[in-house]
Amino acid sequence: MTEILIPNQDRDFEVLKCQILKDKGFDCSQYRDTYVKRRLAIRLRANNLFSYRDYAKLLNSDPTEYQELMAAFTITVSAFFRDASVFDNFRENVIPSLIQDKRRKKQKIIRIWSAGCASGEETYSIAILMYDFLGANPENFIISVHGTDIDGASLAKAKKGEYTFDEVKNVGVDSLSQYFVFEQGKYRVSDKIKGLVKFEKHDLISGKPLAHFDVIFCRNVSIYFSRAMHERLHKEFCNALNTDGFFVLGKTEMLYGAARKLFKPVNVKDGIYKK
């Protein structure tokens, strides 16, 4: 479908962004303007409007429209073991290195953050690989995979842990039988995997800083942010990582500015770096 194109409305666009920030505390300036305009175009089209000024009036007269606008800004694309080579690399290289480092330091706690987890597929994928690697005898390691997202509806689905056949199509047959229970036409994540996972609502831009993680996944999330926000987030992720921790970006993403000096490349093709 062709997007609504709104030329020569730069001032109204800026005024609208300020209004959204004032009313909802949502800072559009941290995102790329092209992304913000695409999201706004969705809501203008839905309301048969053709200007930012008219949409600002709608938000003033009908505050419930903000719920639809915030939903339009939320990206909920997720899949189990999305980009298979990344998870292969995580299983074959990152996990063994991480476990070896923990044994050397005589540490038992392993904390992993799946930032922008949407409906939980990535988070559960990580937990499955950790459980699978450690086997029936986890050597008393305490594994915690922390999934966060800004969208409450996506988090509700993640916590429920129930997926359709199409949603688990990337899960291998053995893993499907071992880590899922088929009930009422859906595949439910088993309790042994759920026990490793915690989901929480968190805004990467304005939320409280998180810390003490051994691995952070933030894939295909920051591509919607401005370059300045890219740099800020990458620095904050570095601060949130333990020494020798791993940072996993999306395959098409890259480090910017000072963040390039904060991480060492492990596998650039798969977006894997080390603090």
C-alpha positions as CSV (number, residue, x, y, z in Angstrom):
1,M,0.0,0.0,0.0
2,T,1.3,3.4,-0.9
3,E,2.2,5.6,2.1
4,I,0.7,9.0,2.6
5,L,3.3,11.5,1.6
6,I,3.2,14.8,3.6
7,P,5.5,17.4,2.0
8,N,6.4,20.8,3.4
9,Q,5.2,20.1,6.9
10,D,8.5,20.1,8.7
11,R,7.3,22.6,11.4
12,D,4.1,20.8,12.0
13,F,6.1,17.5,12.3
14,E,8.3,19.0,14.9
15,V,5.4,20.5,16.8
16,L,3.6,17.1,16.8
17,K,6.8,15.3,18.1
18,C,6.9,17.9,21.0
19,Q,3.2,17.3,21.7
20,I,3.7,13.5,21.9
21,L,6.7,14.0,24.2
22,K,4.7,16.3,26.5
23,D,1.6,14.1,26.6
24,K,3.1,10.7,26.7
25,G,6.8,11.1,27.6
26,F,7.7,9.3,24.3
27,D,10.7,11.0,22.7
28,C,10.3,10.6,18.9
29,S,13.5,12.6,18.3
30,Q,15.5,9.5,19.4
31,Y,14.2,7.6,16.3
32,R,15.1,8.3,12.7
33,D,12.7,10.8,11.1
34,T,11.9,8.5,8.2
35,Y,10.8,5.8,10.7
36,V,8.7,8.2,12.7
37,K,7.0,9.5,9.6
38,R,6.2,6.0,8.4
39,R,4.6,5.2,11.8
40,L,2.6,8.4,11.8
41,A,1.5,7.7,8.2
42,I,-0.2,4.5,9.4
43,R,-2.3,6.4,11.9
44,L,-3.1,9.2,9.5
45,R,-4.3,6.7,6.9
46,A,-6.4,4.9,9.5
47,N,-8.1,8.2,10.5
48,N,-8.4,9.5,6.9
49,L,-6.2,12.5,7.7
50,F,-3.7,14.2,5.5
51,S,-1.7,16.6,7.8
52,Y,0.3,16.4,11.0
53,R,-1.6,19.4,12.3
54,D,-4.9,17.6,11.9
55,Y,-3.5,14.5,13.6
56,A,-2.3,16.7,16.5
57,K,-5.9,18.0,16.9
58,L,-7.2,14.4,16.9
59,L,-4.8,13.5,19.7
60,N,-6.1,16.5,21.7
61,S,-9.7,15.6,21.1
62,D,-9.4,11.8,21.5
63,P,-6.6,10.8,23.8
64,T,-7.4,7.1,23.2
65,E,-5.7,7.5,19.8
66,Y,-2.4,7.5,21.7
67,Q,-2.9,3.8,22.4
68,E,-3.1,3.1,18.7
69,L,-0.1,5.4,18.0
70,M,2.1,3.7,20.6
71,A,1.1,0.3,19.1
72,A,2.2,1.6,15.7
73,F,5.6,2.5,17.0
74,T,6.1,-1.0,18.5
75,I,8.1,-3.5,16.4
76,T,7.0,-7.1,17.2
77,V,8.9,-9.1,14.6
78,S,10.3,-12.2,16.3
79,A,11.1,-15.8,15.5
80,F,12.7,-18.8,17.2
81,F,16.4,-19.1,16.2
82,R,16.1,-16.2,13.7
83,D,19.3,-15.9,11.7
84,A,20.4,-19.5,12.3
85,S,24.1,-18.8,11.9
86,V,24.0,-16.4,14.8
87,F,22.6,-19.1,17.1
88,D,25.0,-21.7,15.7
89,N,27.9,-19.3,16.6
90,F,26.4,-18.7,20.0
91,R,26.1,-22.4,20.7
92,E,29.5,-23.4,19.3
93,N,31.7,-20.5,20.4
94,V,30.1,-18.1,22.8
95,I,28.6,-20.6,25.3
96,P,31.8,-22.7,25.6
97,S,33.9,-19.6,26.1
98,L,31.4,-18.2,28.7
99,I,31.3,-21.5,30.7
100,Q,35.1,-21.8,30.6
101,D,35.4,-18.2,31.9
102,K,32.9,-18.9,34.7
103,R,34.7,-22.0,35.8
104,R,38.0,-20.2,35.8
105,K,36.6,-17.5,37.9
106,K,34.7,-20.0,40.1
107,Q,31.4,-18.2,39.4
108,K,28.1,-19.9,39.1
109,I,25.7,-17.2,38.0
110,I,25.1,-16.6,34.3
111,R,22.9,-13.7,33.3
112,I,21.8,-13.0,29.7
113,W,19.7,-10.1,28.5
114,S,17.4,-10.3,25.4
115,A,16.6,-6.6,24.8
116,G,13.6,-5.9,22.6
117,C,12.4,-9.5,23.0
118,A,9.0,-8.9,21.5
119,S,6.9,-12.1,22.1
120,G,9.7,-14.1,23.6
121,E,11.0,-16.3,20.8
122,E,14.6,-15.1,20.9
123,T,14.6,-15.3,24.7
124,Y,13.4,-18.9,24.8
125,S,15.8,-19.8,22.0
126,I,18.7,-18.6,24.2
127,A,17.4,-20.5,27.2
128,I,17.0,-23.7,25.1
129,L,20.7,-23.5,23.9
130,M,21.9,-22.9,27.5
131,Y,20.0,-25.8,28.9
132,D,20.9,-28.0,26.0
133,F,24.6,-27.2,26.4
134,L,24.7,-27.9,30.1
135,G,22.5,-31.0,29.8
136,A,20.9,-32.8,32.7
137,N,23.7,-31.8,35.0
138,P,24.1,-28.0,34.9
139,E,27.0,-28.2,37.4
140,N,25.0,-25.9,39.8
141,F,25.1,-23.0,37.4
142,I,22.3,-20.5,38.0
143,I,21.0,-19.4,34.5
144,S,18.9,-16.3,34.1
145,V,17.7,-15.1,30.7
146,H,16.1,-11.7,31.0
147,G,13.7,-10.7,28.2
148,T,12.6,-7.0,28.0
149,D,10.4,-5.1,25.7
150,I,8.3,-1.9,25.7
151,D,5.1,-3.5,24.4
152,G,2.9,-5.0,27.1
153,A,0.8,-7.2,24.7
154,S,4.0,-8.8,23.3
155,L,5.3,-9.5,26.8
156,A,2.0,-11.1,27.8
157,K,2.4,-13.6,25.0
158,A,6.0,-14.2,25.9
159,K,5.1,-15.0,29.5
160,K,2.4,-17.3,28.3
161,G,4.9,-19.1,26.1
162,E,2.4,-20.6,23.7
163,Y,3.1,-20.7,19.9
164,T,1.5,-22.0,16.8
165,F,3.0,-24.6,14.5
166,D,4.1,-21.9,12.1
167,E,5.8,-19.9,14.9
168,V,7.9,-22.9,16.0
169,K,8.9,-24.0,12.4
170,N,12.5,-23.0,13.0
171,V,12.8,-25.3,16.1
172,G,14.4,-28.6,15.4
173,V,12.3,-31.8,15.9
174,D,14.4,-33.0,18.8
175,S,14.2,-29.6,20.6
176,L,10.5,-29.4,19.9
177,S,9.8,-32.7,21.6
178,Q,12.2,-32.0,24.4
179,Y,11.4,-28.4,25.3
180,F,7.8,-28.0,24.2
181,V,4.4,-29.5,25.2
182,F,1.8,-29.8,22.5
183,E,-1.6,-28.8,24.0
184,Q,-4.9,-27.7,22.4
185,G,-3.3,-27.1,19.0
186,K,-0.3,-25.0,20.3
187,Y,3.2,-25.6,21.4
188,R,3.8,-24.5,25.0
189,V,7.3,-23.9,26.3
190,S,8.2,-26.5,29.0
191,D,8.5,-25.5,32.6
192,K,12.2,-26.4,32.7
193,I,12.9,-23.7,30.1
194,K,10.4,-21.2,31.5
195,G,12.2,-21.6,34.8
196,L,15.3,-20.0,33.3
197,V,13.5,-17.0,31.8
198,K,12.1,-13.8,33.2
199,F,10.2,-11.1,31.2
200,E,9.9,-7.5,32.2
201,K,8.6,-4.2,30.6
202,H,11.5,-1.9,29.9
203,D,12.1,1.1,27.7
204,L,15.6,1.2,26.3
205,I,15.5,4.9,25.9
206,S,14.0,6.1,29.2
207,G,14.1,3.0,31.4
208,K,16.4,2.5,34.4
209,P,19.9,1.2,33.5
210,L,20.2,-2.6,33.8
211,A,23.5,-4.2,34.8
212,H,25.6,-7.3,35.5
213,F,25.0,-9.4,32.4
214,D,27.4,-11.9,30.8
215,V,25.7,-11.7,27.3
216,I,23.4,-9.0,25.8
217,F,21.3,-9.7,22.7
218,C,19.9,-6.5,21.0
219,R,19.2,-7.5,17.4
220,N,17.3,-5.5,14.8
221,V,16.0,-3.0,17.5
222,S,18.4,0.0,17.3
223,I,18.1,0.2,13.5
224,Y,15.1,2.4,14.1
225,F,17.0,4.8,16.3
226,S,19.0,7.9,15.4
227,R,22.8,7.6,15.2
228,A,23.2,9.5,18.5
229,M,20.9,7.1,20.2
230,H,22.8,4.2,18.6
231,E,26.0,5.4,20.3
232,R,24.3,6.0,23.6
233,L,22.7,2.6,23.7
234,H,25.9,0.8,22.7
235,K,27.8,2.6,25.5
236,E,25.0,1.7,28.0
237,F,25.1,-2.0,26.9
238,C,28.9,-2.0,27.5
239,N,28.3,-0.6,31.0
240,A,25.7,-3.3,31.6
241,L,28.1,-6.1,30.6
242,N,30.4,-7.9,33.0
243,T,34.1,-8.0,32.1
244,D,34.6,-10.2,29.0
245,G,30.9,-10.2,28.4
246,F,29.4,-10.7,24.9
247,F,27.3,-8.3,22.9
248,V,25.2,-9.6,20.0
249,L,23.9,-7.1,17.4
250,G,21.7,-7.7,14.3
251,K,23.6,-9.0,11.3
252,T,23.0,-5.8,9.4
253,E,23.9,-3.5,12.3
254,M,27.2,-2.0,13.2
255,L,28.9,-0.2,16.1
256,Y,29.1,3.6,15.9
257,G,31.5,6.2,17.3
258,A,33.2,5.6,20.7
259,A,31.4,2.2,20.9
260,R,33.8,0.8,18.3
261,K,36.6,1.1,20.9
262,L,34.6,-0.6,23.7
263,F,34.1,-3.9,22.0
264,K,36.4,-6.4,20.2
265,P,35.0,-8.3,17.2
266,V,34.3,-12.0,17.7
267,N,32.4,-12.6,14.5
268,V,31.4,-9.4,12.7
269,K,29.3,-11.3,10.1
270,D,27.0,-12.5,12.8
271,G,27.2,-9.3,14.8
272,I,29.0,-10.8,17.8
273,Y,31.4,-8.7,19.9
274,K,33.2,-9.0,23.2
275,K,33.8,-6.3,25.9
